[in-house]
Amino acid sequence: MITSPSHLLMLLATAAAGVNAAAGTATATTPAPACTATSLTTGGFFDLRPDTAVAPPENGKTHKSGTYKDYHSRGWDYGKNFTLNICGSVVDPVSDVVGLKKNQWANVSAYYTSHDSVYSIGSVSLDLHSRGRKLVLQYTGGSPCGDHKSSSKDEDDYDDDDDYDYRKRDTKQYSEGLSTSTHVHEIETIEKSDSSSKTRRKSATISFLCDRDPGTTTAVSFVGVDPDECSYFFEARSAYACAHAEPHKPGSVGPGGVFGLILVIAVLVYVLGGVFYNRTVAHARGWRQLPNYSLWAGIGSFFNDLFVILLSSCGRLLPSRRGYQHIGSSRNNEAENRLIDQLDEEWDD
């Protein structure tokens, strides 16, 4: 039984704790949108989805991204220029990508062209990471590199590493003193060892920097590449790489929702607790069961009187109403004058 305000406060605190726990559970179970990240150090939220280039929409419609062209970066002393997209495959499709199957061409997110050959440096990825003060996006699964890369001398002879046939290899090294069985056995050994080894592939890492200058657009710059030409590094400046507050997630309870729930619970505890107390302890009946009935009744009477006063004041200000009062007052004055004259005449007689 609720007999004191302390009991009401305890119930309110318990309800608020339950609401916060439910909100925390909903937030934890709701997955973060793709191409977004939350900093574990500052709590800032990053959303690079507006930087994703998309194909121009049909029928003149606009897209929320507003970017319809791929990003280009000059290699300068590297001698090659790059084309890439952010959190998406390149808008302009590519074909005959070295080291990739045909069904993988549509997933290329970054590439460069050399000697009329297209080399992928990474496939599409939406996994954005916030590492300390750095915002990083990495593409992997590009064209073969390292021991399997094609240098500038043998680019024309490069073929897909998976389709390489060691049985077509020149057999001059086996021609002297090797039997056919020994030749076949060694070839099978080479094939087995090669199939078990993992092919290294090109990758691209993009580091994003916050750019708050108004009117600037997102720009990507080439930073460098490792000696094996497997890992490429870029730097991108974008206004969307600046941290801001995390928006409300679908399926979770936002700050406004938590405040509203706490307010509703407080009102219910106040009303129900007051009714229960007044009915059982004060033995009140009817409207007097409500907590602080005299206070609420006085407030209601005050607003009722205020409404009547305002309505009457507005009625008096109406032109038609004022005209009727003038006519009525003039008629009353004439009747009083006639009555006075009549009394004077009778008094004289």
Secondary structure as GFF3:
##gff-version 3
##sequence-region A 1 349
A	DSSP	alpha_helix	5	29	.	.	.	ID=ss1
A	DSSP	beta_strand	36	38	.	.	.	ID=ss2
A	DSSP	beta_strand	45	47	.	.	.	ID=ss3
A	DSSP	three_ten_helix	49	51	.	.	.	ID=ss4
A	DSSP	beta_strand	71	73	.	.	.	ID=ss5
A	DSSP	three_ten_helix	76	78	.	.	.	ID=ss6
A	DSSP	beta_strand	82	84	.	.	.	ID=ss7
A	DSSP	three_ten_helix	102	107	.	.	.	ID=ss8
A	DSSP	beta_strand	108	114	.	.	.	ID=ss9
A	DSSP	beta_strand	117	123	.	.	.	ID=ss10
A	DSSP	beta_strand	128	131	.	.	.	ID=ss11
A	DSSP	beta_strand	134	139	.	.	.	ID=ss12
A	DSSP	three_ten_helix	146	148	.	.	.	ID=ss13
A	DSSP	three_ten_helix	155	157	.	.	.	ID=ss14
A	DSSP	three_ten_helix	161	163	.	.	.	ID=ss15
A	DSSP	three_ten_helix	166	168	.	.	.	ID=ss16
A	DSSP	three_ten_helix	172	174	.	.	.	ID=ss17
A	DSSP	alpha_helix	180	196	.	.	.	ID=ss18
A	DSSP	beta_strand	203	210	.	.	.	ID=ss19
A	DSSP	beta_strand	219	225	.	.	.	ID=ss20
A	DSSP	beta_strand	231	238	.	.	.	ID=ss21
A	DSSP	three_ten_helix	239	241	.	.	.	ID=ss22
A	DSSP	alpha_helix	255	280	.	.	.	ID=ss23
A	DSSP	three_ten_helix	286	289	.	.	.	ID=ss24
A	DSSP	alpha_helix	293	317	.	.	.	ID=ss25
A	DSSP	alpha_helix	319	348	.	.	.	ID=ss26
###
